[in-house]
């Protein structure tokens, strides 16, 4: 059948996943079934199903007798995520570069995003500017995924997005990092639009290295309940 409305479990899952990604539910936050029932208007069964799905995605920890909580962040989590991204994303940007060269609509979409990054670069540092940048950077990342020809590569990167998003929020939208990152994205766009896949891949690898350094600096000041095993 087609055209079915999302189930209650789907709705609760989507709501909680978004709140975790946006940092509205911080790492370590308890998720009591009763409070979620009251807050979402769903019964216990769809709430439990949503929590099980989030646990399978690595966003929630389910502990016997202690219940559910938003999964905490460890140094090893961060290292593992970025090591995997460094394997995947240079390959993806190479494919996206080839797609943009062959498809005028894809090329125009990246050109429009390049113009958006340039506008942000000209703005004075502020939290609003940082948020605008991260929204555009998220669009850019999804555009790269969509322009990647390899279905398994697309899926692998897309599956990492919730974890990437919440780490981005844990960086506290640092305006100083925004300046550097805007410049990195402009350079990546320029290489992609020039059809230079080697340079685009090298630049995105460098961007990931700088991103993980920033995250570790900011995690050092995060609440202890959000972090485990931070070295």
trRosetta pair geometry for C-beta under 8 A, 3 or more apart (Angstrom, degrees):
i j d omega theta_ij theta_ji phi_ij phi_ji
1 4 5.9 79 111 -47 110 110
6 10 3.8 -127 -174 96 99 135
6 11 5.3 127 115 -56 122 79
6 14 7.3 -18 -175 -8 159 138
7 10 4.6 105 51 2 72 101
7 11 7.1 -135 98 -4 41 85
7 46 6.7 -161 141 -121 98 122
8 11 5.6 -53 -148 36 35 112
8 12 6.3 30 156 -15 68 105
8 42 4.5 142 175 -126 118 113
8 43 7.2 47 129 27 160 78
8 46 3.8 -72 106 -98 104 173
9 12 6.0 -55 -144 40 30 107
9 13 6.0 34 155 -21 64 110
9 42 7.6 129 -72 -162 43 149
9 45 7.8 -69 -70 124 107 74
9 46 3.9 -136 -68 -149 68 85
9 47 7.9 -126 -110 -38 69 19
9 49 4.0 -32 -129 90 134 128
9 50 5.2 -168 -161 -54 69 81
9 53 7.4 113 165 -8 107 136
10 13 5.7 -58 -147 38 27 114
10 14 6.2 25 157 -18 64 108
10 50 8.0 -157 -58 -93 10 97
11 14 5.9 -55 -146 36 28 109
11 15 6.3 26 156 -18 63 108
11 40 7.4 145 115 -172 102 116
11 42 7.1 169 78 -68 110 129
11 46 7.8 18 49 162 89 140
12 15 5.8 -55 -146 37 31 111
12 16 6.2 22 161 -12 67 109
12 36 7.0 72 -156 171 124 115
12 40 5.1 43 -107 -168 96 162
12 42 5.1 -63 -59 5 128 159
12 46 5.5 134 8 137 136 102
12 47 5.7 -124 -175 -101 165 55
12 49 7.9 106 64 72 126 85
12 50 3.9 -101 102 -52 108 162
13 16 6.3 -62 -144 41 24 102
13 17 6.0 25 159 -21 63 113
13 49 7.7 -65 -54 113 112 82
13 50 4.0 -151 -66 -135 72 92
13 53 5.2 -10 -119 75 131 139
13 54 6.5 -170 -138 -50 81 92
14 17 5.8 -57 -142 37 26 112
14 18 6.4 26 159 -19 62 107
15 18 6.1 -60 -153 35 26 108
15 19 6.4 21 154 -16 64 109
15 40 6.4 162 65 -113 156 112
16 19 5.6 -56 -146 39 34 111
16 20 6.3 35 155 -20 67 105
16 25 6.9 -1 -159 3 73 159
16 31 7.5 51 -141 -133 134 141
16 36 7.7 -2 -78 -133 126 123
16 50 6.1 115 20 154 135 124
16 51 7.8 -21 92 -84 173 62
16 54 6.1 -59 107 -72 127 149
16 60 7.8 8 146 -60 133 130
17 20 5.8 -55 -149 36 30 110
17 21 6.3 29 154 -18 65 108
17 54 6.5 -157 -78 -104 83 103
17 57 7.7 9 -113 79 114 160
17 59 6.6 71 -119 98 74 174
17 162 6.2 -69 -169 -120 99 135
18 21 5.7 -56 -146 38 31 111
18 22 6.1 20 159 -11 67 112
19 22 6.0 -59 -140 44 28 105
19 24 4.2 -81 -158 71 80 114
19 25 4.4 65 129 -8 104 105
20 23 7.8 38 178 -69 29 24
20 24 7.7 -73 -54 54 21 74
20 25 4.9 -42 -83 67 61 111
20 54 7.5 135 -15 -152 156 127
20 59 5.2 82 137 -176 165 122
20 60 7.8 -104 -87 -60 152 83
20 70 5.7 175 -118 -133 106 119
20 162 7.0 32 97 -175 112 110
20 166 5.9 -38 148 -85 76 135
21 162 5.3 -95 -86 -143 106 73
21 165 4.0 7 -160 108 98 136
21 166 5.4 -108 -128 -60 38 84
21 169 7.3 128 157 -12 45 136
22 165 7.6 -28 -61 152 40 116
22 166 8.0 -29 16 -99 16 74
22 169 6.3 124 -179 -89 27 154
23 26 6.2 27 -169 -92 70 69
23 166 6.3 144 -70 -141 72 75
23 169 3.6 -152 -40 148 125 143
23 170 6.9 173 -103 -60 121 57
25 29 4.9 -130 -171 56 78 152
25 31 7.5 31 -159 -80 138 106
25 70 5.1 162 141 -66 103 145
26 29 5.2 114 59 -40 66 111
26 70 6.6 155 97 74 32 150
26 223 7.5 51 149 43 145 128
26 226 5.8 -64 159 -100 105 116
27 70 5.4 -130 -122 115 33 108
27 71 6.5 -44 -137 99 89 44
27 72 4.6 100 167 -122 112 47
27 73 5.1 -76 -103 -13 169 89
27 166 7.5 117 -54 159 97 130
27 170 7.6 14 -7 -90 122 127
27 225 7.7 169 108 119 78 69
27 226 4.0 90 76 -153 106 79
27 227 7.2 75 103 -58 140 48
28 69 6.0 -10 -165 162 31 126
28 70 6.2 -28 26 70 23 90
28 72 5.0 46 -63 -86 84 97
28 223 7.4 -120 48 100 149 113
28 225 4.0 145 161 144 161 88
28 226 4.9 -112 1 -90 123 43
29 69 6.1 171 83 -161 37 82
29 70 4.5 34 44 13 87 118
30 67 6.7 51 -159 93 97 124
30 68 7.4 112 -166 89 57 56
30 69 4.9 -45 -101 -99 44 96
31 35 7.6 -136 -166 68 43 111
31 36 6.2 36 180 -52 86 126
31 51 6.6 168 114 -111 136 118
31 60 6.6 -42 23 -138 151 122
31 67 7.1 -160 71 145 64 107
31 68 4.2 -47 68 102 106 106
31 69 5.9 170 6 -101 84 32
31 70 6.7 107 -37 -40 114 69
32 35 4.4 77 69 12 100 104
32 36 6.7 -174 88 -8 50 87
32 67 6.3 0 -106 172 60 159
32 68 7.7 178 -78 52 24 87
33 36 5.8 -63 -148 41 30 109
33 37 6.2 35 154 -25 67 105
33 44 5.6 40 172 -133 125 92
33 47 5.5 123 -146 117 80 137
33 48 6.7 6 -117 -69 123 80
33 51 7.7 -74 -91 -23 85 150
33 67 7.3 -129 -17 -144 88 118
33 68 7.6 97 -54 20 75 116
34 37 5.7 -51 -149 31 30 113
34 38 6.5 25 154 -14 63 106
35 38 5.7 -55 -149 39 34 110
35 39 6.0 26 155 -16 68 113
36 39 5.7 -57 -136 43 31 107
36 40 5.7 5 172 2 69 116
36 42 7.5 -29 139 57 88 104
36 47 4.8 132 109 -144 124 129
36 51 7.9 163 35 -56 176 113
37 40 6.8 -67 -130 48 17 90
37 41 7.8 89 176 -82 49 4
37 42 6.3 -107 -127 77 58 62
37 43 6.6 18 -133 -145 108 23
37 44 5.9 -26 -82 -73 129 63
37 47 5.7 -77 -70 -38 74 154
40 47 6.8 155 50 -91 140 101
42 46 4.5 -92 179 75 131 122
42 47 5.4 153 97 -52 117 85
42 50 7.9 80 89 -9 164 135
43 46 6.1 90 59 19 72 93
43 47 7.1 -135 102 -4 36 98
44 47 5.5 -65 -148 42 34 114
44 48 6.0 35 158 -22 72 106
45 48 6.0 -55 -148 34 28 108
45 49 6.5 26 154 -17 63 106
46 49 5.4 -52 -144 38 37 114
46 50 6.2 41 156 -22 68 102
47 50 5.8 -53 -149 35 30 111
47 51 6.4 28 153 -17 64 106
48 51 5.7 -55 -148 38 32 111
48 52 6.4 35 153 -22 65 104
49 52 5.7 -53 -149 34 32 113
49 53 6.5 31 153 -18 64 104
50 53 5.8 -56 -151 36 32 111
50 54 6.4 29 153 -16 66 106
51 54 5.7 -54 -145 39 33 110
51 55 6.2 38 153 -23 65 104
51 60 5.7 -114 -159 120 72 161
51 62 6.6 109 148 -83 108 114
51 68 4.9 -82 -157 -93 133 161
52 55 5.6 -53 -149 34 31 114
52 56 6.5 34 151 -21 63 103
52 62 7.3 11 -100 -49 56 155
53 56 5.6 -51 -151 33 33 113
53 57 6.6 26 151 -13 64 107
54 57 5.6 -59 -149 42 35 109
54 59 4.6 -79 -174 71 89 106
54 60 3.9 58 115 2 111 121
55 58 7.7 53 -178 -67 32 20
55 59 7.5 -101 -76 57 24 62
55 60 4.7 -68 -71 80 66 93
55 61 6.8 101 -122 -114 94 16
55 62 4.8 -20 -102 -12 150 111
55 68 7.4 -105 -65 -126 112 108
57 60 7.9 54 59 16 87 81
57 162 6.6 27 158 57 128 151
58 71 6.2 -56 165 15 58 169
58 163 6.7 -4 96 -76 124 120
59 70 6.9 -41 161 -147 72 74
59 71 5.8 -156 180 15 20 113
59 162 6.1 -50 -77 138 128 137
59 163 7.7 -137 -83 -76 84 74
59 166 7.8 135 -130 -15 98 152
60 68 5.4 0 177 -167 119 109
60 69 7.0 161 -157 82 74 28
60 70 6.1 -59 -105 -111 67 38
60 71 5.9 -139 -98 -31 9 88
61 68 6.9 156 81 -151 50 56
61 69 5.6 -13 57 62 97 80
61 70 7.7 34 14 118 83 13
61 71 4.8 117 -34 -96 90 75
61 72 7.5 -14 -16 4 137 76
62 67 7.6 -70 -143 167 62 30
62 68 5.3 -22 -99 -96 70 81
63 66 4.0 -7 94 57 116 116
63 67 6.8 0 59 51 80 28
63 68 7.8 160 20 -88 70 31
63 69 7.6 -5 9 14 111 100
66 69 7.7 -43 136 -14 105 112
69 72 7.9 12 118 -39 115 84
72 225 7.4 -126 -105 154 122 49
72 226 5.8 157 -139 175 87 33
72 227 6.0 175 177 -95 110 11
72 228 4.9 86 107 -8 137 102
73 77 5.5 -127 -157 67 60 143
73 78 6.6 52 179 -50 103 99
73 166 8.0 -158 -74 120 122 111
73 167 7.2 132 -127 -97 139 85
73 170 6.6 17 -23 -96 169 168
73 219 6.7 -117 108 -126 131 127
73 222 7.8 11 57 94 127 162
73 226 6.1 3 26 151 99 84
73 227 5.5 -37 72 -107 82 67
73 228 7.5 159 78 26 34 70
73 230 8.0 43 107 -74 84 106
74 77 4.5 110 53 -3 76 100
74 78 7.2 -146 93 -2 46 83
74 227 6.9 123 -96 -168 43 65
74 228 4.8 -40 -87 78 97 79
74 229 4.2 22 -149 60 112 109
74 230 6.8 -145 -150 -63 50 61
75 78 5.9 -58 -155 36 34 109
75 79 6.3 30 152 -16 68 108
75 216 7.5 52 -126 -117 89 102
75 219 7.9 159 -86 114 71 153
75 229 5.6 -115 24 119 93 84
75 230 5.0 130 -46 -124 100 45
75 231 4.9 -44 -14 16 174 85
76 79 5.6 -53 -142 40 35 110
76 80 5.9 35 159 -20 68 108
76 229 6.2 -14 0 113 101 137
77 80 6.1 -64 -149 38 23 108
77 81 6.2 21 157 -19 63 110
77 163 7.8 -137 172 -162 106 123
78 81 5.9 -56 -147 35 28 110
78 82 6.4 12 162 -6 64 110
78 167 6.6 133 -115 -125 92 136
78 212 6.4 137 160 -146 103 96
78 215 5.9 -174 -149 117 135 135
78 216 6.8 152 124 -72 157 83
78 219 7.3 -102 -52 -35 156 160
79 82 6.3 -68 -148 44 26 99
79 83 6.1 28 158 -21 66 110
79 212 7.5 87 -100 -165 48 138
80 83 5.8 -55 -144 35 27 111
80 84 6.4 25 158 -17 63 108
81 84 6.0 -63 -156 37 27 108
81 85 6.3 25 151 -17 66 108
81 160 6.6 138 -154 -155 93 115
81 163 5.6 -144 -121 131 138 130
81 164 7.1 176 171 -76 129 70
81 167 7.1 174 94 -30 158 156
82 85 5.3 -47 -139 38 39 114
82 86 6.2 44 157 -24 66 102
82 208 5.7 156 -160 172 97 104
82 211 7.3 -176 -118 86 126 103
82 212 4.3 15 -98 -78 171 134
83 86 5.8 -55 -151 33 29 113
83 87 7.0 30 149 -18 61 102
84 87 5.7 -54 -158 32 36 112
84 88 6.3 17 153 -8 69 113
84 160 6.9 -174 104 -96 124 143
85 88 5.8 -67 -141 46 33 102
85 89 5.2 13 176 -13 76 119
85 157 7.7 86 -123 -125 74 84
85 160 6.5 176 -80 146 94 162
85 164 7.3 103 -86 -91 141 120
85 208 5.6 -175 109 -134 116 139
86 89 6.9 -41 -104 36 22 99
86 90 7.1 22 -173 -11 51 108
86 205 5.8 72 -145 -134 90 83
86 208 5.3 -174 -81 102 85 153
86 209 7.7 63 -97 -58 127 76
87 90 7.9 -92 177 32 13 98
87 91 7.6 -5 150 -3 53 118
88 91 6.1 -78 -166 41 35 108
88 92 6.1 27 152 -21 76 112
88 153 6.4 161 -155 -155 94 86
88 156 5.8 -146 -119 108 143 120
88 157 5.3 176 145 -76 137 94
88 160 7.8 157 53 3 156 148
89 92 5.2 -50 -140 36 40 114
89 93 6.2 38 161 -20 70 100
89 144 7.5 37 -150 135 86 148
89 157 6.6 111 -82 -116 76 126
89 204 5.3 -130 131 144 111 131
89 205 7.7 166 84 -75 100 58
89 208 6.7 144 55 -57 142 136
90 93 6.0 -52 -144 35 32 106
90 94 6.6 39 154 -23 62 102
90 201 3.8 70 -163 -160 94 92
90 202 7.5 62 -128 -55 120 29
90 204 5.6 175 -88 74 64 113
90 205 5.2 8 -69 -55 123 100
91 94 5.7 -53 -156 30 33 116
91 95 6.8 26 151 -13 65 104
91 150 7.8 -22 141 30 116 142
91 153 6.2 -114 109 -139 120 142
91 201 7.5 56 -58 -123 28 120
92 95 5.8 -59 -154 39 35 107
92 96 6.1 34 151 -19 69 108
92 144 5.5 79 137 154 114 107
92 145 6.8 -18 -166 -94 139 47
92 148 4.6 -43 -144 -94 86 131
92 153 5.8 179 -83 154 89 120
92 154 7.7 123 -122 -84 114 53
92 157 5.9 26 -67 -49 156 156
93 96 5.3 -50 -140 40 37 114
93 97 6.2 47 154 -28 65 100
93 144 5.9 -32 -90 -146 67 127
93 188 7.0 -79 -145 -165 143 111
93 192 6.8 -99 -173 -87 94 111
93 197 7.3 156 119 -151 78 73
93 200 4.7 -150 146 138 120 110
93 201 5.5 172 75 -85 113 61
93 204 4.9 162 -20 -12 156 153
94 97 5.8 -51 -153 28 29 114
94 98 6.9 25 151 -14 61 103
94 197 4.3 67 -134 -172 73 118
94 198 7.9 44 -106 -68 102 37
94 200 6.9 162 -79 81 49 113
94 201 5.3 10 -57 -65 95 120
95 98 5.7 -54 -153 37 37 110
95 99 6.3 38 150 -20 68 106
95 147 6.9 162 116 124 84 77
95 148 4.7 76 89 -134 133 63
95 149 5.0 -133 -168 12 127 88
95 150 6.5 -122 -86 2 166 92
95 153 7.4 117 10 92 154 152
96 99 5.5 -52 -145 37 35 114
96 100 6.2 37 155 -21 67 104
96 106 7.8 -151 -165 170 75 128
96 110 7.9 128 158 -77 110 139
96 143 7.4 90 -148 126 134 76
96 144 4.6 -63 -65 -140 160 68
96 147 3.8 80 -126 98 82 122
96 148 5.9 -36 -57 -67 84 66
96 192 6.5 -26 111 -139 100 126
96 200 7.9 -132 73 147 99 150
97 100 5.9 -53 -147 35 28 110
97 101 6.6 30 153 -20 61 106
97 191 7.4 -50 -107 127 129 81
97 192 4.8 -131 -100 -136 84 70
97 195 6.2 121 172 -141 102 39
97 196 7.2 -102 -156 67 145 31
97 197 4.2 -177 71 -91 151 82
97 200 5.3 171 -66 31 132 158
98 101 5.7 -55 -151 33 32 113
98 102 6.5 16 156 -8 65 112
98 149 7.7 -37 80 -22 121 124
98 197 6.7 10 -44 -77 83 134
99 102 6.0 -70 -150 44 30 102
99 103 5.7 -17 169 19 71 119
99 106 5.3 -62 133 126 96 168
99 147 4.1 -175 74 -173 149 95
99 148 7.6 -106 -18 -69 143 20
99 149 6.7 177 -68 -51 113 91
100 103 6.6 -73 -121 56 23 82
100 106 4.8 -126 -101 116 59 105
100 107 4.4 111 -174 -85 83 70
100 110 5.5 -18 -118 11 138 144
100 147 6.5 14 -47 -159 81 149
100 192 5.8 65 35 162 159 98
100 193 6.8 -87 143 -99 143 48
100 195 7.8 -150 88 -88 100 65
101 107 7.1 96 -76 -78 23 119
101 195 4.8 70 -89 -108 126 104
102 106 8.0 22 69 45 67 130
103 106 4.1 58 91 14 115 112
103 107 6.5 170 90 -13 59 85
103 147 8.0 -154 50 -131 134 101
104 107 5.4 -56 -145 40 34 114
104 108 6.2 36 157 -23 68 104
105 108 5.8 -52 -147 34 30 111
105 109 6.6 35 152 -23 62 103
106 109 5.6 -50 -152 30 34 114
106 110 6.7 27 153 -12 65 103
106 143 7.8 145 -154 -177 82 100
106 147 5.4 114 -156 -108 133 118
107 110 6.0 -60 -153 40 32 106
107 111 6.2 34 149 -21 67 108
107 193 6.7 103 -157 -126 89 77
108 111 5.3 -52 -144 37 35 115
108 112 6.3 40 154 -23 66 101
109 112 5.8 -51 -151 32 30 112
109 113 6.7 26 151 -15 62 104
109 143 5.9 -171 133 -140 124 133
110 113 5.6 -52 -147 38 37 110
110 114 6.3 45 150 -26 66 102
110 140 7.9 79 -125 -133 74 85
110 143 6.6 162 -80 141 78 144
110 189 6.0 174 171 -142 96 90
110 192 5.8 -102 178 110 153 131
110 193 6.1 -169 113 -72 120 92
111 114 5.4 -48 -149 31 33 117
111 115 6.7 36 151 -19 63 101
111 189 7.9 132 -100 180 34 115
111 193 6.2 95 -82 -109 81 133
112 115 5.7 -52 -155 33 34 112
112 116 6.6 37 146 -20 64 104
113 116 5.2 -49 -151 34 39 117
113 117 6.6 41 151 -19 67 99
113 136 6.4 150 -151 -175 89 99
113 139 6.4 -163 -111 105 122 112
113 140 5.2 138 177 -88 150 92
113 143 6.7 -137 -32 13 155 162
113 189 6.5 -156 96 -108 94 134
114 117 5.8 -51 -151 34 33 110
114 118 6.6 34 149 -20 63 105
114 186 6.6 94 -151 -132 80 64
114 189 3.8 165 -94 154 101 149
114 190 7.1 118 -135 -59 133 60
114 193 6.7 -21 -46 -34 156 141
115 118 5.5 -53 -150 35 34 114
115 119 6.6 38 151 -22 65 100
116 119 5.7 -49 -150 31 34 111
116 120 6.6 31 153 -16 64 104
116 136 5.0 -168 130 -135 131 141
117 120 5.7 -55 -150 38 34 111
117 121 6.3 42 150 -28 66 104
117 133 7.7 69 -123 -132 71 84
117 136 6.4 179 -72 130 71 142
117 182 5.6 162 -169 -161 91 81
117 185 4.9 -149 -123 103 148 116
117 186 5.0 -168 121 -72 132 80
117 189 6.6 177 28 -5 145 148
118 121 5.5 -49 -149 29 33 117
118 122 6.9 30 154 -18 62 103
118 186 6.4 97 -72 -111 72 120
119 122 6.0 -61 -159 33 33 108
119 123 7.1 37 147 -30 64 103
120 123 5.7 -50 -156 19 40 116
120 129 6.2 134 -159 -165 87 89
120 132 5.8 -172 -108 107 116 113
120 133 5.1 129 -179 -84 154 87
120 136 6.8 -144 -32 26 146 152
120 178 8.0 -106 156 171 118 111
120 182 5.6 -145 102 -124 111 132
121 179 7.9 91 -135 -140 72 60
121 182 4.8 168 -83 143 85 136
121 183 7.0 99 -115 -69 124 66
121 186 6.7 8 -51 -49 145 140
123 126 7.4 -76 144 22 111 103
123 129 4.8 -175 107 -113 130 125
123 132 7.9 41 40 62 163 143
124 129 7.1 -155 84 -42 46 150
125 129 6.1 -129 -144 58 30 144
125 130 7.8 36 -160 -47 72 94
125 175 3.9 85 -170 178 113 133
125 176 7.7 24 -135 -65 146 45
125 178 6.9 143 -128 67 89 126
125 179 6.9 -40 -87 -55 111 106
126 129 4.6 102 52 3 79 101
126 130 7.1 -140 95 -4 45 85
126 175 6.7 87 -3 -102 9 132
127 130 5.6 -54 -151 36 35 114
127 131 6.4 35 152 -20 67 103
127 173 5.9 70 -143 117 75 137
127 175 7.3 -82 -72 -61 44 105
128 131 5.7 -52 -148 36 32 110
128 132 6.4 33 152 -19 65 105
129 132 5.7 -54 -148 36 32 112
129 133 6.4 34 152 -21 64 104
129 175 7.0 61 73 -124 112 98
129 178 6.6 116 117 148 98 157
130 133 5.6 -53 -151 34 32 113
130 134 6.4 26 155 -16 66 105
130 173 3.9 114 129 -179 139 99
130 174 7.3 157 -127 63 145 23
130 175 5.5 -103 -59 -89 120 63
130 178 4.6 -115 -108 -71 82 145
131 134 5.9 -56 -146 38 32 106
131 135 6.4 34 154 -20 65 104
131 173 6.2 -8 -62 -132 67 144
132 135 5.8 -53 -149 35 31 112
132 136 6.5 25 154 -13 64 108
133 136 5.9 -62 -151 41 31 106
133 137 6.0 31 153 -21 69 109
133 178 5.2 136 40 -149 164 107
133 181 6.9 106 160 94 135 114
133 182 5.9 -82 -130 -78 130 98
134 137 5.4 -49 -138 38 34 114
134 138 6.3 41 156 -24 63 101
134 168 6.1 138 -145 160 124 130
134 173 6.7 -86 -23 -111 139 93
135 138 5.8 -52 -153 31 29 112
135 139 6.8 30 148 -17 61 103
136 139 5.5 -50 -152 35 38 113
136 140 6.4 42 148 -22 66 103
136 185 8.0 106 115 153 106 163
137 140 5.4 -49 -148 34 35 116
137 141 6.4 39 152 -22 65 101
137 181 7.2 -13 -89 151 146 122
137 185 6.2 -111 -105 -88 91 148
138 141 5.7 -49 -149 33 33 112
138 142 6.6 28 154 -14 64 105
138 165 7.3 45 -111 -105 121 100
139 142 5.9 -58 -149 40 31 107
139 143 6.2 35 151 -23 66 106
140 143 5.6 -54 -148 34 31 114
140 144 6.6 33 153 -20 64 101
140 185 6.4 91 85 -151 179 121
140 189 7.8 -82 -135 -74 129 103
141 144 5.8 -52 -154 32 33 111
141 145 6.6 35 148 -19 64 103
141 161 7.3 145 126 -114 133 103
141 164 7.8 -171 -169 119 165 152
142 145 5.4 -48 -149 34 38 116
142 146 6.3 35 153 -17 68 105
142 161 7.9 43 -81 -112 86 143
143 146 5.8 -54 -145 39 32 109
143 147 6.2 21 157 -12 65 112
144 147 5.9 -65 -144 44 28 104
144 148 6.5 43 152 -41 63 101
144 157 7.9 -84 105 140 102 160
145 148 5.7 -49 -157 11 31 118
145 154 5.3 101 -175 -145 81 79
145 157 5.4 -155 -105 93 103 125
145 158 5.6 100 -157 -67 147 89
146 154 7.5 77 -89 -135 26 122
148 153 5.4 -119 160 101 135 113
148 154 4.8 172 80 -76 118 86
148 157 7.4 104 8 24 164 141
150 153 3.8 58 90 15 116 115
150 154 6.5 176 90 -15 59 82
151 154 5.6 -53 -150 34 32 114
151 155 6.3 27 156 -17 66 106
152 155 5.8 -52 -145 37 32 109
152 156 6.3 34 155 -22 65 106
153 156 5.8 -53 -144 34 30 111
153 157 6.5 23 160 -12 64 106
154 157 6.3 -67 -155 39 26 103
154 158 6.1 22 155 -18 66 113
155 158 5.7 -58 -143 39 30 112
155 159 6.2 34 158 -25 65 106
156 159 6.0 -54 -151 30 27 112
156 160 7.1 24 152 -18 59 105
157 160 5.8 -60 -159 32 37 111
157 161 7.4 60 145 -49 64 87
158 161 5.7 -26 -164 -14 42 119
160 163 5.6 -67 -168 48 62 109
160 164 5.5 63 137 -26 89 109
161 164 5.5 -58 -140 40 33 113
161 165 6.0 37 161 -26 68 105
162 165 5.7 -53 -146 32 30 113
162 166 6.7 18 162 -12 64 104
163 166 6.4 -57 -147 37 29 100
163 167 6.5 27 155 -14 63 108
164 167 6.0 -63 -151 39 29 108
164 168 6.3 35 151 -25 65 106
165 168 5.6 -53 -152 31 31 115
165 169 6.7 26 152 -15 64 103
166 169 5.5 -48 -149 37 41 111
166 170 6.4 46 149 -24 66 101
167 170 5.3 -49 -147 33 38 115
167 171 7.0 48 150 -29 62 94
167 215 5.5 -2 176 -127 105 139
168 171 5.9 -48 -165 18 35 114
169 172 7.8 58 168 -66 46 30
169 173 7.6 -8 -135 -41 50 85
170 215 6.5 56 91 -146 107 90
170 218 6.3 146 137 111 75 122
170 219 6.4 27 150 -82 124 83
170 222 6.4 -10 -164 -91 103 143
170 226 7.7 164 -125 159 119 139
171 174 5.7 -85 155 -1 92 102
171 177 6.5 -69 166 57 130 163
171 214 5.5 34 -136 131 124 108
171 215 5.5 -72 -79 -95 98 65
171 218 4.9 141 -134 25 49 163
172 218 5.6 -166 11 -153 106 134
173 178 7.3 21 -177 -56 65 119
174 177 4.2 66 83 11 110 108
174 178 6.8 -171 94 -18 57 82
174 214 6.6 -148 42 -169 143 119
174 218 6.6 -134 -43 -78 128 129
175 178 5.2 -48 -149 26 39 121
175 179 7.1 47 156 -25 65 92
176 179 6.2 -45 -163 21 34 111
176 180 7.4 23 147 -6 61 103
177 180 5.8 -59 -158 41 42 108
177 181 5.8 35 151 -18 75 114
177 214 4.8 72 -112 -133 140 149
178 181 5.7 -63 -139 43 29 107
178 182 6.1 35 162 -26 67 104
179 182 6.2 -53 -150 29 23 110
179 183 6.9 19 154 -12 58 108
180 183 5.9 -64 -161 38 32 110
180 184 6.4 33 147 -21 68 107
180 210 6.5 -127 135 164 134 147
181 184 5.3 -49 -146 34 38 116
181 185 6.4 37 155 -18 68 102
181 207 7.1 87 -133 -150 75 101
181 210 7.5 -172 -84 107 79 126
181 211 7.4 72 -103 -86 117 89
182 185 5.9 -57 -150 37 31 108
182 186 6.4 33 151 -20 65 105
183 186 5.6 -51 -147 34 33 113
183 187 6.5 32 155 -18 65 105
184 187 5.9 -57 -152 36 30 110
184 188 6.4 30 151 -19 65 106
184 203 6.7 163 -166 175 79 98
184 206 7.2 -151 -136 100 117 98
184 207 4.4 129 168 -101 141 106
184 210 7.1 -158 -71 52 154 144
185 188 5.5 -51 -145 36 35 112
185 189 6.3 37 155 -19 66 104
185 207 7.6 86 -64 -119 60 147
186 189 5.8 -55 -149 37 30 111
186 190 6.3 32 153 -22 64 106
187 190 5.6 -51 -147 34 32 114
187 191 6.5 30 155 -17 64 104
187 203 5.3 -156 114 -144 109 146
188 191 5.9 -56 -151 37 31 108
188 192 6.3 30 153 -18 65 108
188 200 5.7 82 -155 -143 70 77
188 203 4.8 -169 -85 110 77 131
188 204 5.7 78 -118 -67 129 83
188 207 6.9 -23 -52 -33 132 146
189 192 5.7 -58 -146 39 31 111
189 193 6.0 24 159 -14 68 110
190 193 6.0 -58 -143 41 27 106
190 194 6.2 21 157 -15 63 112
191 194 5.8 -62 -145 42 28 108
191 196 4.5 -88 -163 73 80 106
191 197 7.8 137 151 -84 102 14
191 199 4.1 -143 -134 100 132 107
191 200 3.9 -178 110 -66 121 75
191 203 6.0 166 7 7 151 141
192 195 7.8 40 174 -68 31 23
192 196 7.7 -88 -63 53 19 67
192 197 8.0 57 -112 -95 57 53
192 200 4.9 86 -66 -105 72 141
194 199 7.8 0 71 57 124 135
196 199 4.2 10 132 29 120 114
196 200 6.1 143 95 -21 72 89
197 200 5.6 -56 -143 39 33 113
197 201 6.1 33 159 -20 68 106
198 201 6.0 -57 -150 36 27 109
198 202 6.4 24 154 -16 63 108
199 202 5.6 -55 -146 39 33 111
199 203 6.1 33 157 -20 67 108
200 203 5.8 -57 -146 38 28 111
200 204 6.4 22 159 -16 64 106
201 204 6.1 -56 -145 36 29 105
201 205 6.5 32 154 -20 62 106
202 205 5.8 -56 -153 34 31 113
202 206 6.5 29 152 -16 65 106
203 206 5.7 -55 -150 38 33 111
203 207 6.3 39 151 -23 66 104
204 207 5.3 -46 -146 33 37 118
204 208 6.6 41 153 -21 64 100
205 208 5.9 -53 -154 32 32 110
205 209 6.8 34 149 -20 63 103
206 209 5.6 -51 -151 32 37 114
206 210 6.5 31 154 -13 67 105
207 210 6.0 -59 -151 40 32 107
207 211 6.2 36 152 -25 66 108
208 211 5.5 -51 -144 33 32 116
208 212 6.5 29 160 -17 65 103
209 212 6.4 -58 -151 34 27 104
209 213 6.7 28 152 -18 61 107
210 213 5.7 -55 -152 34 35 114
210 214 6.5 35 153 -19 66 104
211 214 5.8 -57 -154 35 32 111
211 215 6.4 32 151 -20 66 106
212 215 5.5 -49 -146 35 37 115
212 216 6.5 37 155 -18 66 102
213 216 6.0 -56 -152 36 30 108
213 217 6.6 32 151 -20 64 104
214 217 5.7 -54 -151 34 34 112
214 218 6.4 21 156 -10 67 109
215 218 6.0 -63 -148 43 30 104
215 219 6.0 32 156 -23 67 109
216 219 5.6 -50 -137 35 31 113
216 220 6.8 46 157 -34 60 95
217 220 6.1 -50 -167 14 30 115
218 221 6.4 -67 -165 41 43 97
218 222 6.8 59 140 -47 70 99
219 222 5.0 -38 -148 4 48 123
219 227 6.1 121 -176 -100 102 137
219 230 6.0 -158 139 -130 117 136
220 230 7.2 173 -97 157 53 135
222 226 4.9 -83 149 71 119 135
222 227 5.6 115 86 -35 117 122
223 226 4.9 92 70 -3 84 106
223 227 7.5 162 89 3 48 93
224 227 6.3 -84 -150 49 35 93
227 230 4.6 -1 164 -32 129 127
